Amino acid sequence: MNKNNDPRALPTNPAQKARAERIAQRRAAAKATSPARTSRMYWIRAAIVAMIAGLLAFSMQWPRMPMSLYVGLGVAAFILVAAFLLRAGLSRAGAAARERAASRR
């Protein structure tokens, strides 16, 4: 029995084999990209969380009007910067891990 062959698998025709190879190539290409790439959805979620946190901070400081505005904006900015740094750190860690894995081969 050959390695990586399932003896119970049905024989495939050339079209199925080509499709399976294309899918395998797509999956390999997706793995090769950074696992921590910044997507539009990530930034939308980060912005929503920052707005909610800024609104909560603004609401807590409400009686002191100019200060409450600054606190709300500061918290929102802090959350966005933290999201950026978190994503940058994950991307760097992923790149370092891929580099270590490549050097072991």
PyMOL CGO cylinders between C-alpha atoms (Angstrom):
from pymol import cmd
from pymol.cgo import CYLINDER

trace = [
    CYLINDER, 0.00, 0.00, 0.00, 1.32, 3.44, -0.91, 0.3, 1, 1, 1, 1, 1, 1,
    CYLINDER, 1.32, 3.44, -0.91, 1.76, 6.17, 1.64, 0.3, 1, 1, 1, 1, 1, 1,
    CYLINDER, 1.76, 6.17, 1.64, -1.12, 8.69, 1.88, 0.3, 1, 1, 1, 1, 1, 1,
    CYLINDER, -1.12, 8.69, 1.88, -3.46, 6.53, -0.22, 0.3, 1, 1, 1, 1, 1, 1,
    CYLINDER, -3.46, 6.53, -0.22, -6.70, 5.39, 1.28, 0.3, 1, 1, 1, 1, 1, 1,
    CYLINDER, -6.70, 5.39, 1.28, -7.45, 1.87, 0.10, 0.3, 1, 1, 1, 1, 1, 1,
    CYLINDER, -7.45, 1.87, 0.10, -11.19, 2.50, 0.52, 0.3, 1, 1, 1, 1, 1, 1,
    CYLINDER, -11.19, 2.50, 0.52, -11.20, 5.62, -1.68, 0.3, 1, 1, 1, 1, 1, 1,
    CYLINDER, -11.20, 5.62, -1.68, -13.06, 5.51, -4.97, 0.3, 1, 1, 1, 1, 1, 1,
    CYLINDER, -13.06, 5.51, -4.97, -11.02, 5.88, -8.15, 0.3, 1, 1, 1, 1, 1, 1,
    CYLINDER, -11.02, 5.88, -8.15, -11.11, 9.45, -9.45, 0.3, 1, 1, 1, 1, 1, 1,
    CYLINDER, -11.11, 9.45, -9.45, -11.42, 10.71, -12.97, 0.3, 1, 1, 1, 1, 1, 1,
    CYLINDER, -11.42, 10.71, -12.97, -9.03, 13.39, -14.34, 0.3, 1, 1, 1, 1, 1, 1,
    CYLINDER, -9.03, 13.39, -14.34, -11.48, 16.25, -13.74, 0.3, 1, 1, 1, 1, 1, 1,
    CYLINDER, -11.48, 16.25, -13.74, -11.87, 15.34, -10.07, 0.3, 1, 1, 1, 1, 1, 1,
    CYLINDER, -11.87, 15.34, -10.07, -8.13, 14.97, -9.70, 0.3, 1, 1, 1, 1, 1, 1,
    CYLINDER, -8.13, 14.97, -9.70, -7.51, 18.41, -11.27, 0.3, 1, 1, 1, 1, 1, 1,
    CYLINDER, -7.51, 18.41, -11.27, -10.14, 19.97, -9.00, 0.3, 1, 1, 1, 1, 1, 1,
    CYLINDER, -10.14, 19.97, -9.00, -8.57, 18.37, -5.92, 0.3, 1, 1, 1, 1, 1, 1,
    CYLINDER, -8.57, 18.37, -5.92, -5.16, 19.70, -6.96, 0.3, 1, 1, 1, 1, 1, 1,
    CYLINDER, -5.16, 19.70, -6.96, -6.55, 23.23, -7.45, 0.3, 1, 1, 1, 1, 1, 1,
    CYLINDER, -6.55, 23.23, -7.45, -8.16, 23.10, -4.01, 0.3, 1, 1, 1, 1, 1, 1,
    CYLINDER, -8.16, 23.10, -4.01, -4.91, 21.86, -2.49, 0.3, 1, 1, 1, 1, 1, 1,
    CYLINDER, -4.91, 21.86, -2.49, -3.00, 24.72, -4.15, 0.3, 1, 1, 1, 1, 1, 1,
    CYLINDER, -3.00, 24.72, -4.15, -5.52, 27.27, -2.84, 0.3, 1, 1, 1, 1, 1, 1,
    CYLINDER, -5.52, 27.27, -2.84, -5.23, 25.87, 0.66, 0.3, 1, 1, 1, 1, 1, 1,
    CYLINDER, -5.23, 25.87, 0.66, -1.44, 25.93, 0.49, 0.3, 1, 1, 1, 1, 1, 1,
    CYLINDER, -1.44, 25.93, 0.49, -1.51, 29.54, -0.72, 0.3, 1, 1, 1, 1, 1, 1,
    CYLINDER, -1.51, 29.54, -0.72, -3.89, 30.50, 2.07, 0.3, 1, 1, 1, 1, 1, 1,
    CYLINDER, -3.89, 30.50, 2.07, -1.58, 28.87, 4.62, 0.3, 1, 1, 1, 1, 1, 1,
    CYLINDER, -1.58, 28.87, 4.62, 1.40, 30.72, 3.20, 0.3, 1, 1, 1, 1, 1, 1,
    CYLINDER, 1.40, 30.72, 3.20, -0.19, 34.09, 3.85, 0.3, 1, 1, 1, 1, 1, 1,
    CYLINDER, -0.19, 34.09, 3.85, 0.11, 35.59, 7.28, 0.3, 1, 1, 1, 1, 1, 1,
    CYLINDER, 0.11, 35.59, 7.28, -2.42, 34.21, 9.75, 0.3, 1, 1, 1, 1, 1, 1,
    CYLINDER, -2.42, 34.21, 9.75, -2.68, 37.64, 11.30, 0.3, 1, 1, 1, 1, 1, 1,
    CYLINDER, -2.68, 37.64, 11.30, -3.30, 39.76, 8.23, 0.3, 1, 1, 1, 1, 1, 1,
    CYLINDER, -3.30, 39.76, 8.23, -5.48, 42.75, 8.82, 0.3, 1, 1, 1, 1, 1, 1,
    CYLINDER, -5.48, 42.75, 8.82, -8.83, 42.39, 7.20, 0.3, 1, 1, 1, 1, 1, 1,
    CYLINDER, -8.83, 42.39, 7.20, -11.55, 44.95, 6.75, 0.3, 1, 1, 1, 1, 1, 1,
    CYLINDER, -11.55, 44.95, 6.75, -13.76, 43.02, 9.17, 0.3, 1, 1, 1, 1, 1, 1,
    CYLINDER, -13.76, 43.02, 9.17, -11.07, 43.20, 11.87, 0.3, 1, 1, 1, 1, 1, 1,
    CYLINDER, -11.07, 43.20, 11.87, -10.89, 46.98, 11.60, 0.3, 1, 1, 1, 1, 1, 1,
    CYLINDER, -10.89, 46.98, 11.60, -14.69, 47.30, 11.60, 0.3, 1, 1, 1, 1, 1, 1,
    CYLINDER, -14.69, 47.30, 11.60, -14.88, 45.26, 14.81, 0.3, 1, 1, 1, 1, 1, 1,
    CYLINDER, -14.88, 45.26, 14.81, -12.05, 47.24, 16.38, 0.3, 1, 1, 1, 1, 1, 1,
    CYLINDER, -12.05, 47.24, 16.38, -13.77, 50.52, 15.49, 0.3, 1, 1, 1, 1, 1, 1,
    CYLINDER, -13.77, 50.52, 15.49, -17.09, 49.35, 16.95, 0.3, 1, 1, 1, 1, 1, 1,
    CYLINDER, -17.09, 49.35, 16.95, -15.40, 48.24, 20.18, 0.3, 1, 1, 1, 1, 1, 1,
    CYLINDER, -15.40, 48.24, 20.18, -13.53, 51.55, 20.34, 0.3, 1, 1, 1, 1, 1, 1,
    CYLINDER, -13.53, 51.55, 20.34, -16.74, 53.54, 19.83, 0.3, 1, 1, 1, 1, 1, 1,
    CYLINDER, -16.74, 53.54, 19.83, -18.58, 51.59, 22.53, 0.3, 1, 1, 1, 1, 1, 1,
    CYLINDER, -18.58, 51.59, 22.53, -15.69, 51.94, 24.99, 0.3, 1, 1, 1, 1, 1, 1,
    CYLINDER, -15.69, 51.94, 24.99, -15.37, 55.65, 24.18, 0.3, 1, 1, 1, 1, 1, 1,
    CYLINDER, -15.37, 55.65, 24.18, -19.11, 56.17, 24.72, 0.3, 1, 1, 1, 1, 1, 1,
    CYLINDER, -19.11, 56.17, 24.72, -18.95, 54.36, 28.05, 0.3, 1, 1, 1, 1, 1, 1,
    CYLINDER, -18.95, 54.36, 28.05, -15.99, 56.45, 29.17, 0.3, 1, 1, 1, 1, 1, 1,
    CYLINDER, -15.99, 56.45, 29.17, -17.76, 59.61, 27.97, 0.3, 1, 1, 1, 1, 1, 1,
    CYLINDER, -17.76, 59.61, 27.97, -20.89, 58.62, 29.90, 0.3, 1, 1, 1, 1, 1, 1,
    CYLINDER, -20.89, 58.62, 29.90, -18.95, 57.99, 33.11, 0.3, 1, 1, 1, 1, 1, 1,
    CYLINDER, -18.95, 57.99, 33.11, -17.40, 61.45, 32.99, 0.3, 1, 1, 1, 1, 1, 1,
    CYLINDER, -17.40, 61.45, 32.99, -20.58, 63.21, 31.85, 0.3, 1, 1, 1, 1, 1, 1,
    CYLINDER, -20.58, 63.21, 31.85, -20.96, 66.00, 34.47, 0.3, 1, 1, 1, 1, 1, 1,
    CYLINDER, -20.96, 66.00, 34.47, -17.58, 67.49, 33.54, 0.3, 1, 1, 1, 1, 1, 1,
    CYLINDER, -17.58, 67.49, 33.54, -18.29, 68.26, 29.91, 0.3, 1, 1, 1, 1, 1, 1,
    CYLINDER, -18.29, 68.26, 29.91, -15.01, 69.18, 28.23, 0.3, 1, 1, 1, 1, 1, 1,
    CYLINDER, -15.01, 69.18, 28.23, -13.13, 66.55, 30.20, 0.3, 1, 1, 1, 1, 1, 1,
    CYLINDER, -13.13, 66.55, 30.20, -15.68, 63.83, 29.35, 0.3, 1, 1, 1, 1, 1, 1,
    CYLINDER, -15.68, 63.83, 29.35, -15.18, 64.44, 25.64, 0.3, 1, 1, 1, 1, 1, 1,
    CYLINDER, -15.18, 64.44, 25.64, -11.40, 64.13, 25.98, 0.3, 1, 1, 1, 1, 1, 1,
    CYLINDER, -11.40, 64.13, 25.98, -11.69, 60.97, 28.06, 0.3, 1, 1, 1, 1, 1, 1,
    CYLINDER, -11.69, 60.97, 28.06, -14.05, 59.33, 25.53, 0.3, 1, 1, 1, 1, 1, 1,
    CYLINDER, -14.05, 59.33, 25.53, -11.85, 60.20, 22.58, 0.3, 1, 1, 1, 1, 1, 1,
    CYLINDER, -11.85, 60.20, 22.58, -8.74, 59.10, 24.46, 0.3, 1, 1, 1, 1, 1, 1,
    CYLINDER, -8.74, 59.10, 24.46, -10.20, 55.71, 25.33, 0.3, 1, 1, 1, 1, 1, 1,
    CYLINDER, -10.20, 55.71, 25.33, -11.36, 55.17, 21.74, 0.3, 1, 1, 1, 1, 1, 1,
    CYLINDER, -11.36, 55.17, 21.74, -7.93, 56.11, 20.40, 0.3, 1, 1, 1, 1, 1, 1,
    CYLINDER, -7.93, 56.11, 20.40, -6.23, 53.86, 22.95, 0.3, 1, 1, 1, 1, 1, 1,
    CYLINDER, -6.23, 53.86, 22.95, -8.33, 50.88, 21.88, 0.3, 1, 1, 1, 1, 1, 1,
    CYLINDER, -8.33, 50.88, 21.88, -7.58, 51.47, 18.19, 0.3, 1, 1, 1, 1, 1, 1,
    CYLINDER, -7.58, 51.47, 18.19, -3.85, 51.76, 18.87, 0.3, 1, 1, 1, 1, 1, 1,
    CYLINDER, -3.85, 51.76, 18.87, -3.95, 48.62, 21.03, 0.3, 1, 1, 1, 1, 1, 1,
    CYLINDER, -3.95, 48.62, 21.03, -5.76, 46.74, 18.24, 0.3, 1, 1, 1, 1, 1, 1,
    CYLINDER, -5.76, 46.74, 18.24, -3.13, 47.86, 15.74, 0.3, 1, 1, 1, 1, 1, 1,
    CYLINDER, -3.13, 47.86, 15.74, -0.24, 46.86, 18.00, 0.3, 1, 1, 1, 1, 1, 1,
    CYLINDER, -0.24, 46.86, 18.00, -1.84, 43.52, 18.80, 0.3, 1, 1, 1, 1, 1, 1,
    CYLINDER, -1.84, 43.52, 18.80, -2.29, 42.72, 15.12, 0.3, 1, 1, 1, 1, 1, 1,
    CYLINDER, -2.29, 42.72, 15.12, 1.24, 43.87, 14.29, 0.3, 1, 1, 1, 1, 1, 1,
    CYLINDER, 1.24, 43.87, 14.29, 2.66, 41.71, 17.09, 0.3, 1, 1, 1, 1, 1, 1,
    CYLINDER, 2.66, 41.71, 17.09, 0.71, 38.67, 15.93, 0.3, 1, 1, 1, 1, 1, 1,
    CYLINDER, 0.71, 38.67, 15.93, 1.89, 39.18, 12.38, 0.3, 1, 1, 1, 1, 1, 1,
    CYLINDER, 1.89, 39.18, 12.38, 5.50, 39.46, 13.51, 0.3, 1, 1, 1, 1, 1, 1,
    CYLINDER, 5.50, 39.46, 13.51, 5.20, 36.37, 15.69, 0.3, 1, 1, 1, 1, 1, 1,
    CYLINDER, 5.20, 36.37, 15.69, 3.68, 34.44, 12.78, 0.3, 1, 1, 1, 1, 1, 1,
    CYLINDER, 3.68, 34.44, 12.78, 6.46, 35.55, 10.44, 0.3, 1, 1, 1, 1, 1, 1,
    CYLINDER, 6.46, 35.55, 10.44, 9.10, 34.54, 12.99, 0.3, 1, 1, 1, 1, 1, 1,
    CYLINDER, 9.10, 34.54, 12.99, 7.45, 31.13, 13.46, 0.3, 1, 1, 1, 1, 1, 1,
    CYLINDER, 7.45, 31.13, 13.46, 7.33, 30.55, 9.69, 0.3, 1, 1, 1, 1, 1, 1,
    CYLINDER, 7.33, 30.55, 9.69, 10.98, 31.57, 9.41, 0.3, 1, 1, 1, 1, 1, 1,
    CYLINDER, 10.98, 31.57, 9.41, 11.97, 29.14, 12.19, 0.3, 1, 1, 1, 1, 1, 1,
    CYLINDER, 11.97, 29.14, 12.19, 9.98, 26.35, 10.55, 0.3, 1, 1, 1, 1, 1, 1,
    CYLINDER, 9.98, 26.35, 10.55, 11.60, 27.05, 7.18, 0.3, 1, 1, 1, 1, 1, 1,
    CYLINDER, 11.60, 27.05, 7.18, 15.09, 27.01, 8.70, 0.3, 1, 1, 1, 1, 1, 1,
    CYLINDER, 15.09, 27.01, 8.70, 14.44, 23.60, 10.30, 0.3, 1, 1, 1, 1, 1, 1,
    CYLINDER, 14.44, 23.60, 10.30, 13.67, 21.97, 6.94, 0.3, 1, 1, 1, 1, 1, 1,
]
cmd.load_cgo(trace, "trace")
